[in-house]
Amino acid sequence: MLTALVVDADALARRRVTGLLRLGGWQVREAADVATARHLATAEIDLVVTDALIGAEDGLELLRQLRQDGSQARFLVVTRQVTDELRAQATAAGALACLTKPVDAGVLLDFLRSRTTGPAAQGNTHEIHDVDDLHDADVEAELMDRLQEMYVNALPGRVSAIETHTRQGNGPGVASAAYTLAGTSGQLGHPEVASLCRAIAADARRGVMAHSRVQYLHALAGV
């Protein structure tokens, strides 16, 4: 199984990318700061997805540090606003692409589909400089169909995790599981599920276990 490291100070943005990667069969580690990212970026990491700005820290400098440390992973930068200058800086830091946040599900999976992200692919030097390079109608439709299939297959386990944490009174567990499902649901065209999961997560962060909302989620998801 391929392993990715997602680095972003914004927990919700981080979980959105994490959720999409896990739907695609990836094992994912998460970091909210540079120090944690460097600690987690071991040899088996195949892909690093980082914000260009991690809180007050430089995400591109993180990539340079990881490469100096000997990392053979592929790098992907995400940011709120992609400029020519930032794209050039990201390329200089070793990134294959610079994508706009929030990352579109089809674009991310298309990027991953078109790349072998392990060390064996290091000889592949073709670089993607523009999100438009990733778009092909037939490929995108196929990817979205596959994503929807993976989403449906993963849904029972995602809802079950929210239910289990709710019964246990585990607020952080509920919030994490609900935010993850909210992110993937929103990006894959399930806004009602996404909205309900965000409400469940917000309640959990206040220490409120929203049992009735969780029951409604179970019914809404049809699992």
Backbone bond lengths (Angstrom), bond angles and torsions (degrees), N, CA, C in turn:
res aa  C-N    CA-C-N  psi(-1)  N-CA   C-N-CA  omega(-1)  CA-C   N-CA-C  phi
1 M - - - 1.459 - - 1.528 109.91 -
2 L 1.331 116.56 133.08 1.456 121.16 177.81 1.526 110.39 -73.54
3 T 1.327 115.75 147.87 1.457 121.65 -176.13 1.520 110.50 -121.31
4 A 1.327 116.01 132.56 1.464 121.90 178.94 1.518 110.20 -119.50
5 L 1.316 115.30 152.83 1.455 123.00 172.94 1.522 107.53 -117.91
6 V 1.331 116.74 121.94 1.458 122.26 179.91 1.522 108.52 -108.36
7 V 1.328 116.58 122.08 1.463 122.11 -174.77 1.519 109.39 -119.16
8 D 1.327 116.22 117.40 1.468 121.03 179.97 1.514 107.93 -164.52
9 A 1.331 117.28 132.73 1.463 120.51 178.22 1.522 111.94 -71.65
10 D 1.324 116.79 -22.25 1.458 122.85 178.64 1.527 108.58 -83.73
11 A 1.333 117.22 108.88 1.465 121.21 -174.45 1.522 111.84 -60.85
12 L 1.324 117.50 -40.50 1.459 120.15 -178.15 1.523 110.89 -66.79
13 A 1.316 117.65 -45.21 1.463 121.02 178.07 1.522 110.75 -62.23
14 R 1.322 115.84 -39.98 1.470 120.88 179.29 1.533 110.58 -62.57
15 R 1.336 115.90 -43.42 1.466 119.44 -177.93 1.521 112.12 -70.36
16 R 1.330 117.39 -29.55 1.467 119.67 176.61 1.521 110.65 -62.39
17 V 1.317 116.44 -47.80 1.463 119.89 179.32 1.522 109.99 -67.12
18 T 1.329 116.32 -42.31 1.462 120.72 178.95 1.521 111.19 -58.67
19 G 1.335 116.43 -44.13 1.454 120.40 -179.46 1.516 112.23 -61.79
20 L 1.330 117.07 -42.16 1.459 120.89 178.81 1.525 111.42 -65.13
21 L 1.317 116.73 -41.65 1.456 119.89 179.53 1.528 110.84 -65.00
22 R 1.320 116.25 -42.11 1.465 119.16 179.37 1.517 111.37 -65.92
23 L 1.325 117.01 -35.96 1.461 119.63 174.12 1.526 110.74 -59.93
24 G 1.318 116.00 -33.73 1.456 120.97 179.58 1.512 113.73 -82.23
25 G 1.332 117.45 4.97 1.457 121.19 175.63 1.514 114.83 92.19
26 W 1.331 117.39 13.16 1.457 120.60 -179.67 1.522 111.58 -87.61
27 Q 1.295 115.87 148.96 1.458 122.04 164.99 1.524 106.50 -88.21
28 V 1.333 117.11 133.32 1.464 119.79 -171.65 1.525 111.17 -128.16
29 R 1.323 115.35 136.40 1.461 122.89 169.49 1.522 107.47 -110.75
30 E 1.332 116.56 151.64 1.461 120.65 -178.13 1.518 110.78 -125.05
31 A 1.328 115.49 145.71 1.460 121.20 175.87 1.525 108.71 -141.99
32 A 1.331 115.32 140.98 1.460 120.90 -179.70 1.519 112.41 -103.22
33 D 1.329 117.60 -2.86 1.461 120.90 -179.03 1.522 109.64 -153.56
34 V 1.320 115.70 169.61 1.454 121.42 -174.98 1.521 111.92 -66.37
35 A 1.328 117.78 -43.25 1.466 120.61 -177.98 1.527 111.07 -59.67
36 T 1.325 117.16 -44.66 1.460 120.63 178.92 1.519 110.82 -65.78
37 A 1.332 115.91 -40.01 1.462 119.85 179.81 1.527 111.36 -61.47
38 R 1.303 117.61 -44.27 1.467 120.43 -179.88 1.522 110.57 -65.48
39 H 1.326 116.53 -33.75 1.468 120.16 178.34 1.530 111.03 -68.71
40 L 1.345 116.60 -36.86 1.461 120.77 -176.07 1.525 113.70 -86.27
41 A 1.327 116.56 -15.69 1.468 120.84 -174.73 1.523 111.08 -81.07
42 T 1.331 115.41 68.90 1.453 120.99 179.93 1.537 110.31 -82.56
43 A 1.336 115.36 179.91 1.460 120.81 -172.55 1.519 113.68 -61.44
44 E 1.349 117.27 -28.48 1.465 118.57 -175.46 1.530 113.68 -82.23
45 I 1.332 118.23 -0.06 1.463 120.72 177.88 1.525 109.63 -71.17
46 D 1.335 116.03 124.46 1.456 121.51 -178.67 1.528 113.05 -96.35
47 L 1.333 116.26 -25.42 1.468 120.67 -175.58 1.521 109.25 -146.25
48 V 1.325 116.31 135.68 1.462 122.39 172.74 1.519 108.11 -117.74
49 V 1.337 116.16 121.81 1.462 122.25 175.75 1.527 106.56 -111.71
50 T 1.319 117.40 116.57 1.457 120.23 -176.34 1.517 112.09 -131.74
51 D 1.323 115.37 146.85 1.455 120.32 169.56 1.525 108.02 -68.97
52 A 1.310 116.58 150.17 1.462 119.89 177.27 1.525 111.13 -66.84
53 L 1.337 115.85 -28.04 1.458 121.15 178.61 1.522 108.19 -129.28
54 I 1.336 117.20 112.20 1.460 122.96 -177.64 1.520 107.52 -99.07
55 G 1.341 115.92 91.76 1.458 118.27 -171.48 1.518 108.14 64.27
56 A 1.339 115.64 -118.39 1.462 120.21 177.00 1.528 111.17 -99.69
57 E 1.332 117.59 5.90 1.461 121.41 -174.70 1.533 110.91 -101.74
58 D 1.323 115.21 155.13 1.456 122.64 -175.47 1.525 110.31 -87.94
59 G 1.344 116.71 113.13 1.446 120.54 179.15 1.521 113.06 -67.38
60 L 1.321 117.26 -31.95 1.459 120.36 179.13 1.525 111.03 -69.96
61 E 1.318 116.07 -34.85 1.468 119.77 176.09 1.523 109.67 -65.70
62 L 1.338 116.77 -36.10 1.462 120.17 175.24 1.521 110.48 -57.67
63 L 1.330 117.03 -45.17 1.457 120.03 179.98 1.526 111.33 -62.19
64 R 1.317 116.05 -40.87 1.467 118.95 178.44 1.530 110.43 -63.46
65 Q 1.326 116.52 -39.97 1.463 120.58 179.31 1.529 111.08 -65.63
66 L 1.314 116.18 -41.29 1.461 119.65 179.86 1.521 110.95 -63.99
67 R 1.327 116.55 -40.66 1.461 119.37 178.74 1.525 110.23 -65.68
68 Q 1.317 116.69 -39.69 1.468 120.62 177.07 1.525 110.89 -64.27
69 D 1.320 115.86 -31.91 1.467 120.71 178.39 1.524 112.53 -75.87
70 G 1.334 116.31 -5.32 1.454 120.14 177.59 1.517 115.33 100.60
71 S 1.316 118.47 8.82 1.461 120.77 -179.92 1.525 110.85 -62.35
72 Q 1.335 115.78 134.63 1.459 122.17 176.48 1.524 111.36 -105.84
73 A 1.333 117.41 10.49 1.464 121.82 -177.50 1.523 110.89 -69.26
74 R 1.321 115.03 158.60 1.457 121.19 168.41 1.523 108.29 -81.71
75 F 1.340 116.53 145.70 1.462 121.80 -177.86 1.524 110.63 -113.83
76 L 1.309 115.59 139.59 1.460 122.31 176.31 1.521 107.97 -135.90
77 V 1.330 117.02 129.67 1.461 122.02 -179.00 1.524 109.49 -106.47
78 V 1.326 116.78 135.99 1.464 122.02 173.10 1.521 108.36 -122.59
79 T 1.315 116.18 145.38 1.461 119.57 -176.61 1.524 109.80 -158.48
80 R 1.317 116.39 160.47 1.457 120.76 -179.67 1.515 112.63 -67.02
81 Q 1.316 116.74 -34.19 1.463 120.64 -177.74 1.522 109.78 -139.94
82 V 1.308 116.72 117.40 1.457 121.89 179.05 1.524 109.07 -91.54
83 T 1.312 116.23 123.40 1.465 121.70 175.72 1.526 108.69 -117.81
84 D 1.324 116.28 163.94 1.462 120.23 177.75 1.527 110.47 -60.18
85 E 1.329 115.98 -39.10 1.467 120.06 -179.38 1.522 110.80 -64.86
86 L 1.341 116.24 -45.02 1.462 119.75 -179.72 1.523 110.74 -66.24
87 R 1.328 116.67 -39.55 1.457 119.92 178.96 1.527 110.55 -61.40
88 A 1.322 116.36 -41.29 1.466 120.58 179.06 1.529 110.52 -65.73
89 Q 1.330 116.90 -41.29 1.459 120.81 178.97 1.527 111.14 -65.70
90 A 1.339 115.99 -39.22 1.467 120.24 179.22 1.524 110.47 -65.24
91 T 1.329 116.50 -41.96 1.464 120.47 177.83 1.516 110.79 -62.59
92 A 1.334 116.70 -41.47 1.457 120.97 178.84 1.524 111.64 -64.50
93 A 1.338 116.77 -28.87 1.460 121.23 179.00 1.524 112.16 -83.06
94 G 1.340 116.74 -3.36 1.454 120.32 176.62 1.509 115.24 104.36
95 A 1.339 117.91 4.79 1.464 120.82 -178.70 1.522 110.62 -77.37
96 L 1.328 115.48 142.84 1.458 120.91 178.11 1.515 112.12 -82.11
97 A 1.335 116.85 -26.05 1.462 120.33 -178.74 1.510 109.39 -157.85
98 C 1.319 114.27 161.73 1.457 122.47 177.28 1.529 106.37 -130.04
99 L 1.331 117.63 110.82 1.458 123.13 -174.16 1.525 111.37 -109.76
100 T 1.312 115.75 153.31 1.454 121.70 -178.71 1.534 111.21 -85.09
101 K 1.339 116.28 136.67 1.463 121.88 174.36 1.528 109.65 -86.12
102 P 1.350 118.58 147.79 1.463 125.71 -8.61 1.523 110.95 -69.79
103 V 1.317 116.40 140.84 1.454 121.33 -174.19 1.521 110.17 -69.14
104 D 1.323 116.20 127.98 1.450 121.79 176.98 1.528 109.56 -69.52
105 A 1.327 116.14 134.39 1.465 120.80 -176.08 1.520 111.76 -58.28
106 G 1.322 116.77 -46.12 1.459 120.06 -178.44 1.508 112.48 -64.00
107 V 1.335 116.93 -40.34 1.464 120.83 179.71 1.526 110.82 -64.19
108 L 1.346 116.76 -45.54 1.458 119.98 -178.71 1.524 110.96 -63.19
109 L 1.330 117.25 -47.08 1.461 119.66 -177.97 1.522 111.08 -69.47
110 D 1.327 117.35 -32.28 1.459 120.38 175.77 1.526 109.84 -65.11
111 F 1.322 115.18 -42.36 1.461 119.87 177.56 1.530 110.79 -59.67
112 L 1.325 116.07 -46.14 1.460 119.54 -178.32 1.522 111.19 -68.81
113 R 1.326 116.89 -36.51 1.457 120.43 178.62 1.525 111.10 -63.02
114 S 1.312 116.55 -36.51 1.463 120.73 -174.23 1.518 112.25 -85.11
115 R 1.334 116.97 0.36 1.463 119.73 -177.11 1.523 111.43 -128.65
116 T 1.311 116.64 137.51 1.452 120.80 163.70 1.510 105.25 -89.97
117 T 1.322 117.67 118.99 1.455 118.96 -168.12 1.529 113.89 -95.43
118 G 1.312 117.95 -4.36 1.457 119.43 -179.57 1.515 112.07 -80.87
119 P 1.346 117.30 176.84 1.460 121.95 -178.40 1.519 113.39 -59.41
120 A 1.349 117.86 -27.26 1.460 120.44 -178.66 1.521 112.36 -64.17
121 A 1.318 116.45 -18.17 1.467 120.02 -177.33 1.516 112.80 -93.52
122 Q 1.317 117.88 6.48 1.463 119.02 -173.21 1.521 112.07 -65.58
123 G 1.328 118.26 -18.74 1.448 120.15 177.93 1.510 112.99 -76.05
124 N 1.334 117.56 -11.68 1.464 121.88 -179.83 1.518 108.26 -82.67
125 T 1.319 116.87 105.55 1.462 120.23 -171.95 1.514 113.21 -101.94
126 H 1.347 117.75 -2.01 1.463 118.66 178.33 1.516 109.44 -63.06
127 E 1.300 116.89 130.97 1.457 120.97 -176.25 1.518 110.64 -114.85
128 I 1.338 115.35 143.88 1.454 121.79 175.51 1.519 107.42 -96.19
129 H 1.303 116.78 124.11 1.462 119.92 -177.61 1.516 113.27 -108.74
130 D 1.310 117.91 -13.21 1.456 119.77 -175.61 1.511 109.26 -141.50
131 V 1.325 116.60 139.35 1.454 120.77 178.75 1.519 110.51 -56.78
132 D 1.336 118.23 -33.01 1.460 121.00 -179.40 1.525 111.60 -60.41
133 D 1.333 117.60 -26.06 1.454 120.55 178.73 1.518 111.81 -64.49
134 L 1.340 117.26 -20.25 1.452 121.28 -174.03 1.519 112.85 -89.36
135 H 1.313 118.34 -9.65 1.449 120.60 -170.52 1.532 112.24 -92.22
136 D 1.307 114.03 129.04 1.449 123.26 169.78 1.517 105.68 -146.99
137 A 1.337 117.23 126.54 1.471 119.97 -169.66 1.521 112.66 -58.95
138 D 1.342 116.73 -45.38 1.458 119.37 -177.04 1.525 111.60 -67.53
139 V 1.338 115.37 -44.40 1.456 119.77 -179.74 1.524 110.60 -64.34
140 E 1.341 116.37 -42.55 1.454 119.98 -179.21 1.527 111.11 -63.49
141 A 1.332 117.13 -40.73 1.464 120.21 178.46 1.519 110.59 -63.43
142 E 1.325 116.52 -41.48 1.460 120.40 179.19 1.526 110.79 -64.42
143 L 1.325 115.74 -42.48 1.457 120.10 179.10 1.524 111.31 -63.15
144 M 1.333 116.81 -43.61 1.454 119.52 -178.67 1.522 111.00 -66.48
145 D 1.337 117.19 -35.90 1.461 119.47 175.51 1.520 110.51 -62.44
146 R 1.313 115.29 -42.70 1.469 119.53 179.09 1.518 110.88 -65.99
147 L 1.322 116.67 -40.83 1.460 120.42 177.67 1.517 111.37 -61.30
148 Q 1.319 116.39 -43.74 1.461 119.84 179.41 1.525 110.61 -62.62
149 E 1.314 116.57 -39.36 1.465 120.31 177.98 1.527 110.74 -63.02
150 M 1.328 116.23 -44.57 1.462 119.88 179.36 1.523 110.95 -66.10
151 Y 1.330 116.01 -37.29 1.465 120.56 178.82 1.528 110.31 -61.29
152 V 1.327 116.15 -47.79 1.467 120.51 -179.14 1.529 110.52 -63.16
153 N 1.333 116.75 -41.61 1.462 120.20 -179.51 1.524 112.36 -66.21
154 A 1.338 115.95 -33.79 1.468 119.92 -177.94 1.525 112.96 -84.89
155 L 1.328 116.97 -16.61 1.468 121.14 -172.58 1.531 113.92 -58.26
156 P 1.340 120.16 -46.08 1.470 118.68 179.82 1.522 113.09 -56.70
157 G 1.323 117.06 -41.97 1.461 120.20 179.41 1.514 112.31 -67.38
158 R 1.345 117.13 -37.17 1.466 120.91 179.71 1.530 110.85 -66.14
159 V 1.339 115.53 -45.34 1.466 119.33 179.59 1.526 110.32 -67.09
160 S 1.332 116.68 -39.67 1.465 120.64 178.80 1.524 111.48 -60.56
161 A 1.333 116.81 -39.45 1.468 119.87 179.03 1.519 110.85 -63.75
162 I 1.339 116.64 -41.37 1.470 120.17 178.03 1.525 110.10 -63.39
163 E 1.332 117.25 -43.92 1.460 121.65 179.63 1.531 111.28 -62.33
164 T 1.326 116.58 -44.53 1.466 120.90 -178.60 1.520 111.15 -62.58
165 H 1.318 117.22 -47.94 1.470 120.75 179.40 1.524 110.93 -63.07
166 T 1.345 116.92 -35.47 1.464 120.30 178.81 1.522 110.77 -65.51
167 R 1.325 117.31 -45.53 1.469 121.20 178.09 1.520 111.18 -61.04
168 Q 1.316 116.70 -35.39 1.463 121.12 -178.39 1.523 112.72 -81.94
169 G 1.327 116.93 -6.80 1.460 120.41 -177.45 1.512 112.92 69.62
170 N 1.332 116.57 26.69 1.462 122.41 -177.99 1.530 109.51 -91.24
171 G 1.333 116.60 87.15 1.461 121.48 -177.03 1.514 114.23 -56.51
172 P 1.349 119.45 -50.99 1.466 119.70 179.40 1.528 112.40 -60.12
173 G 1.333 116.62 -37.77 1.457 119.93 178.51 1.513 111.89 -65.08
174 V 1.346 116.53 -42.24 1.463 121.03 177.43 1.524 110.20 -61.69
175 A 1.335 116.69 -47.78 1.458 121.35 -177.27 1.521 111.32 -60.94
176 S 1.326 117.06 -45.34 1.458 120.82 -178.70 1.525 111.28 -63.72
177 A 1.336 116.42 -47.94 1.466 120.24 -178.40 1.528 111.21 -65.78
178 A 1.335 116.56 -39.68 1.463 120.24 -178.48 1.521 111.53 -70.59
179 Y 1.335 118.07 -40.61 1.460 120.32 178.50 1.528 110.82 -64.44
180 T 1.344 116.95 -38.41 1.458 119.98 178.73 1.517 110.92 -62.22
181 L 1.342 116.58 -46.70 1.461 120.25 179.37 1.525 111.00 -67.21
182 A 1.331 117.36 -35.59 1.467 120.44 177.70 1.522 110.80 -61.60
183 G 1.322 117.22 -42.26 1.453 120.82 -178.09 1.521 112.54 -63.21
184 T 1.336 116.78 -50.65 1.461 119.39 -179.23 1.528 111.53 -68.43
185 S 1.329 117.09 -36.09 1.467 119.98 179.66 1.522 110.87 -64.15
186 G 1.334 116.19 -43.64 1.457 120.09 179.73 1.510 112.58 -63.12
187 Q 1.314 117.11 -40.46 1.463 120.58 -176.84 1.522 112.65 -76.92
188 L 1.334 116.98 -21.75 1.456 119.85 -177.38 1.522 112.73 -104.44
189 G 1.344 117.05 15.35 1.453 120.01 171.36 1.514 115.62 85.14
190 H 1.330 117.10 33.68 1.463 121.71 176.74 1.540 108.44 -125.55
191 P 1.331 116.92 68.22 1.470 120.46 -171.28 1.518 113.88 -64.72
192 E 1.343 118.55 -32.93 1.463 119.56 -178.49 1.528 110.55 -67.72
193 V 1.329 115.92 -41.72 1.467 119.61 176.03 1.523 109.90 -63.49
194 A 1.324 116.81 -42.92 1.461 121.18 -179.39 1.521 110.97 -60.94
195 S 1.336 117.04 -46.44 1.459 121.18 -179.00 1.526 111.53 -63.03
196 L 1.325 116.35 -42.36 1.464 120.20 -179.87 1.529 110.85 -65.95
197 C 1.316 116.69 -40.83 1.468 120.11 179.19 1.528 111.17 -65.09
198 R 1.327 117.18 -38.27 1.466 119.32 177.48 1.522 110.76 -64.23
199 A 1.323 117.08 -37.77 1.469 120.55 178.32 1.525 110.43 -66.57
200 I 1.322 116.71 -42.26 1.472 120.91 178.22 1.530 110.03 -61.67
201 A 1.334 116.15 -43.57 1.463 120.57 -179.50 1.532 110.96 -65.22
202 A 1.332 116.38 -42.33 1.467 119.68 179.87 1.528 110.78 -62.42
203 D 1.337 117.29 -41.85 1.467 120.39 176.43 1.518 110.49 -61.36
204 A 1.321 116.59 -45.07 1.464 120.78 -177.36 1.519 111.55 -62.05
205 R 1.327 116.78 -36.85 1.462 119.43 178.95 1.523 111.86 -67.07
206 R 1.345 116.55 -21.86 1.466 120.73 175.53 1.527 111.43 -91.92
207 G 1.328 116.07 3.33 1.458 120.07 179.94 1.512 114.10 86.58
208 V 1.346 117.83 11.74 1.459 122.29 -178.38 1.536 109.00 -102.30
209 M 1.329 116.14 122.16 1.459 120.67 176.81 1.538 108.08 -90.28
210 A 1.317 116.87 106.14 1.467 121.99 -172.78 1.532 110.21 -85.32
211 H 1.333 116.58 74.71 1.462 121.41 -175.45 1.529 112.08 -58.74
212 S 1.340 116.75 -41.74 1.466 119.10 -177.65 1.521 110.94 -66.21
213 R 1.331 117.07 -38.30 1.462 120.04 178.12 1.529 110.73 -67.28
214 V 1.323 116.35 -37.88 1.461 120.09 178.78 1.529 110.24 -65.24
215 Q 1.324 116.54 -39.04 1.467 119.99 176.32 1.532 110.35 -63.21
216 Y 1.323 116.09 -40.97 1.460 119.77 178.37 1.521 110.77 -65.05
217 L 1.328 116.70 -38.51 1.468 121.33 177.27 1.524 110.15 -59.77
218 H 1.329 115.59 -43.58 1.465 120.08 179.07 1.531 110.36 -58.31
219 A 1.316 115.76 -44.88 1.467 120.06 179.94 1.519 111.68 -68.93
220 L 1.342 115.88 -42.29 1.467 120.67 -178.05 1.525 110.88 -63.65
221 A 1.331 116.02 -39.36 1.468 120.74 -178.82 1.523 111.53 -76.35
222 G 1.329 116.89 -17.47 1.456 120.54 178.53 1.499 113.26 68.99
223 V 1.347 116.58 35.32 1.468 120.64 -179.70 1.528 110.17 -121.33
